[in-house]
Amino acid sequence: MNSALTQFQENLKRARELGDLASAVESVTTSVIDVSDMWRAQIVLVVSALDHFIHDITRLGMIEIAKGSRQKTDAYLRFQMPFTAVESALIGAPHENWVGETVREKHSWQSFQDPDKLAEAIRLISTVKLWEAVGIELALSAADVKTRLQLIVDRRNKIAHEADLDPANPGFRWPINAGMATDTINFIEHVGKAIFKVAL
């Protein structure tokens, strides 16, 4: 599990470095050079980092459950394995193969960004009431954590799918600055670390 947290922190570092690059470019150029897309890219990268983190810990947690080193959850027991995985298990293939690859394949088309979808993934490996527990860790209400995360995901979607254009202001993008990007990265980092602490 620690490998998933390490990769999460590495992905956050990459997002932060892009912000450092934006600041460096901004400091040596005029306002004619628009670095705002670097801040937008940070938002996309940090949401991607959280999504990847949830995929990783879910897969690793399910492998641990299959090995007997973690308590089974109701969601885990309902997870459907294909016959190819069952056959691999019966001939003694490593859990990383038959569980890990099945989870990877089944989750490959899903994104774990939306708070409800993210909590659904965590239920495969933990019985914790995720947002209540994360809220306690962050000294926020569960509703506040979910709302803030949803706003970040919505902004990521505007950037990724709508070129961050403001429909009420044709030709103009939604405002963004270095502080907004930094706050987003910091919040996602706190959420990810809290999930790791309370669910694992």
C-alpha positions as CSV (number, residue, x, y, z in Angstrom):
1,M,0.0,0.0,0.0
2,N,2.8,2.4,0.7
3,S,3.8,2.2,-3.0
4,A,0.5,3.7,-3.9
5,L,1.0,6.6,-1.5
6,T,4.5,7.1,-2.8
7,Q,3.3,7.3,-6.4
8,F,0.5,9.6,-5.4
9,Q,3.0,12.0,-3.8
10,E,5.2,11.8,-6.9
11,N,2.2,12.7,-9.1
12,L,1.4,15.6,-6.9
13,K,5.1,16.7,-7.1
14,R,4.8,16.7,-10.9
15,A,1.7,18.9,-10.7
16,R,3.5,21.3,-8.4
17,E,6.6,21.5,-10.6
18,L,4.3,22.6,-13.5
19,G,3.2,25.5,-11.3
20,D,6.8,26.4,-10.5
21,L,7.5,26.5,-14.3
22,A,4.5,28.8,-14.8
23,S,5.8,31.1,-12.1
24,A,9.3,31.1,-13.6
25,V,7.9,31.9,-17.1
26,E,5.6,34.6,-15.7
27,S,8.5,36.3,-13.8
28,V,10.7,36.7,-16.9
29,T,8.1,37.6,-19.4
30,T,5.4,40.3,-19.9
31,S,1.7,39.8,-19.5
32,V,1.5,39.1,-23.3
33,I,2.6,35.5,-22.4
34,D,-0.4,33.8,-20.8
35,V,0.7,31.0,-18.5
36,S,-2.9,30.3,-17.2
37,D,-3.1,27.0,-19.2
38,M,-0.2,25.7,-17.0
39,W,-2.4,26.3,-14.0
40,R,-5.3,24.6,-15.7
41,A,-3.0,21.7,-16.5
42,Q,-2.2,21.5,-12.8
43,I,-5.9,21.0,-12.0
44,V,-6.1,18.2,-14.6
45,L,-2.9,16.5,-13.3
46,V,-3.9,16.6,-9.6
47,V,-7.4,15.2,-10.2
48,S,-5.7,12.5,-12.3
49,A,-3.3,11.8,-9.4
50,L,-6.2,11.2,-7.0
51,D,-8.0,9.0,-9.5
52,H,-4.9,6.9,-10.0
53,F,-4.3,6.7,-6.3
54,I,-7.8,5.3,-5.7
55,H,-7.4,2.8,-8.5
56,D,-4.1,1.7,-6.9
57,I,-5.2,1.3,-3.3
58,T,-8.4,-0.4,-4.4
59,R,-6.5,-3.0,-6.4
60,L,-3.8,-3.5,-3.8
61,G,-6.5,-3.7,-1.0
62,M,-8.4,-6.4,-2.9
63,I,-5.2,-8.4,-3.3
64,E,-4.6,-8.2,0.4
65,I,-8.2,-9.3,1.1
66,A,-7.8,-12.3,-1.3
67,K,-4.6,-13.2,0.5
68,G,-6.4,-13.1,3.9
69,S,-4.4,-10.2,5.3
70,R,-7.3,-7.8,5.2
71,Q,-10.9,-8.1,6.3
72,K,-13.5,-8.8,3.6
73,T,-16.2,-6.3,2.9
74,D,-19.7,-6.8,1.5
75,A,-18.7,-5.0,-1.7
76,Y,-15.6,-7.2,-2.0
77,L,-17.8,-10.3,-1.7
78,R,-20.1,-9.0,-4.4
79,F,-17.3,-8.3,-6.8
80,Q,-17.5,-10.6,-9.8
81,M,-14.5,-12.5,-11.0
82,P,-14.4,-14.1,-14.5
83,F,-13.9,-17.8,-14.9
84,T,-10.4,-17.1,-16.2
85,A,-9.4,-15.6,-12.9
86,V,-11.0,-18.4,-10.9
87,E,-9.1,-21.0,-13.0
88,S,-5.9,-19.1,-12.4
89,A,-6.5,-19.1,-8.7
90,L,-7.2,-22.8,-8.7
91,I,-3.9,-23.6,-10.3
92,G,-2.1,-21.5,-7.8
93,A,-1.3,-18.3,-9.8
94,P,-0.2,-15.3,-7.6
95,H,-3.0,-13.1,-6.3
96,E,-1.4,-10.2,-8.0
97,N,-2.2,-11.9,-11.3
98,W,-5.8,-13.1,-11.0
99,V,-7.1,-10.5,-8.5
100,G,-4.9,-7.6,-9.5
101,E,-5.4,-7.9,-13.2
102,T,-9.2,-8.5,-12.9
103,V,-9.6,-5.4,-10.8
104,R,-7.4,-3.4,-13.1
105,E,-9.4,-4.6,-16.1
106,K,-12.8,-4.0,-14.5
107,H,-11.9,-0.6,-13.3
108,S,-10.0,0.5,-16.4
109,W,-13.0,2.4,-17.8
110,Q,-14.1,3.9,-14.5
111,S,-12.9,7.1,-13.0
112,F,-12.7,7.6,-9.2
113,Q,-13.0,11.3,-9.0
114,D,-16.6,12.0,-8.1
115,P,-17.0,11.7,-4.3
116,D,-19.7,9.1,-4.5
117,K,-17.8,6.9,-7.1
118,L,-14.6,7.3,-5.0
119,A,-16.4,6.1,-1.8
120,E,-17.9,3.2,-3.8
121,A,-14.4,2.1,-4.8
122,I,-13.2,2.3,-1.2
123,R,-16.1,0.2,0.0
124,L,-14.5,-2.7,-1.8
125,I,-11.6,-2.7,0.7
126,S,-12.9,-0.9,3.8
127,T,-16.1,-0.6,5.8
128,V,-15.2,3.0,7.0
129,K,-17.8,5.7,6.4
130,L,-15.3,7.4,4.1
131,W,-16.4,11.1,4.0
132,E,-17.3,11.3,7.7
133,A,-13.9,9.9,8.6
134,V,-12.0,12.1,6.1
135,G,-13.9,15.1,7.4
136,I,-12.8,14.4,10.9
137,E,-9.2,14.1,9.7
138,L,-9.5,17.5,7.9
139,A,-11.6,19.2,10.6
140,L,-14.4,19.7,8.1
141,S,-17.9,18.2,7.7
142,A,-18.3,15.3,5.4
143,A,-20.6,17.5,3.2
144,D,-17.9,20.2,3.0
145,V,-15.2,17.7,1.9
146,K,-17.5,16.2,-0.7
147,T,-18.7,19.6,-2.0
148,R,-15.1,21.0,-2.3
149,L,-13.9,17.8,-4.1
150,Q,-16.9,17.9,-6.4
151,L,-16.2,21.6,-7.3
152,I,-12.6,20.6,-8.1
153,V,-13.7,17.7,-10.3
154,D,-16.3,20.0,-12.0
155,R,-13.5,22.5,-12.8
156,R,-11.3,19.7,-14.1
157,N,-14.1,18.6,-16.4
158,K,-14.6,22.2,-17.7
159,I,-10.9,22.3,-18.5
160,A,-10.7,18.8,-20.0
161,H,-14.0,18.8,-21.9
162,E,-15.0,22.4,-22.5
163,A,-11.6,24.1,-22.9
164,D,-12.5,26.0,-19.7
165,L,-14.6,28.4,-21.7
166,D,-17.3,30.4,-19.9
167,P,-20.6,29.9,-21.8
168,A,-22.0,33.1,-20.4
169,N,-18.9,35.0,-21.6
170,P,-18.2,33.8,-25.2
171,G,-14.5,33.8,-26.0
172,F,-13.4,34.0,-22.4
173,R,-12.1,31.3,-20.1
174,W,-13.0,30.9,-16.5
175,P,-10.5,32.7,-14.3
176,I,-7.6,30.9,-12.7
177,N,-4.4,31.8,-11.0
178,A,-1.5,30.3,-9.2
179,G,-3.1,30.5,-5.8
180,M,-6.2,28.6,-7.0
181,A,-4.0,25.8,-8.5
182,T,-1.9,25.6,-5.3
183,D,-5.0,25.4,-3.1
184,T,-6.4,22.7,-5.2
185,I,-3.3,20.6,-5.1
186,N,-3.0,21.0,-1.3
187,F,-6.6,20.0,-0.8
188,I,-6.3,16.9,-2.9
189,E,-3.1,16.0,-1.1
190,H,-4.9,16.3,2.3
191,V,-7.9,14.2,1.0
192,G,-5.6,11.5,-0.4
193,K,-3.6,11.2,2.8
194,A,-6.7,11.2,4.9
195,I,-8.2,8.4,2.8
196,F,-5.0,6.4,3.2
197,K,-5.1,6.9,6.9
198,V,-8.8,6.1,7.6
199,A,-9.4,3.4,5.0
200,L,-6.2,1.4,5.1
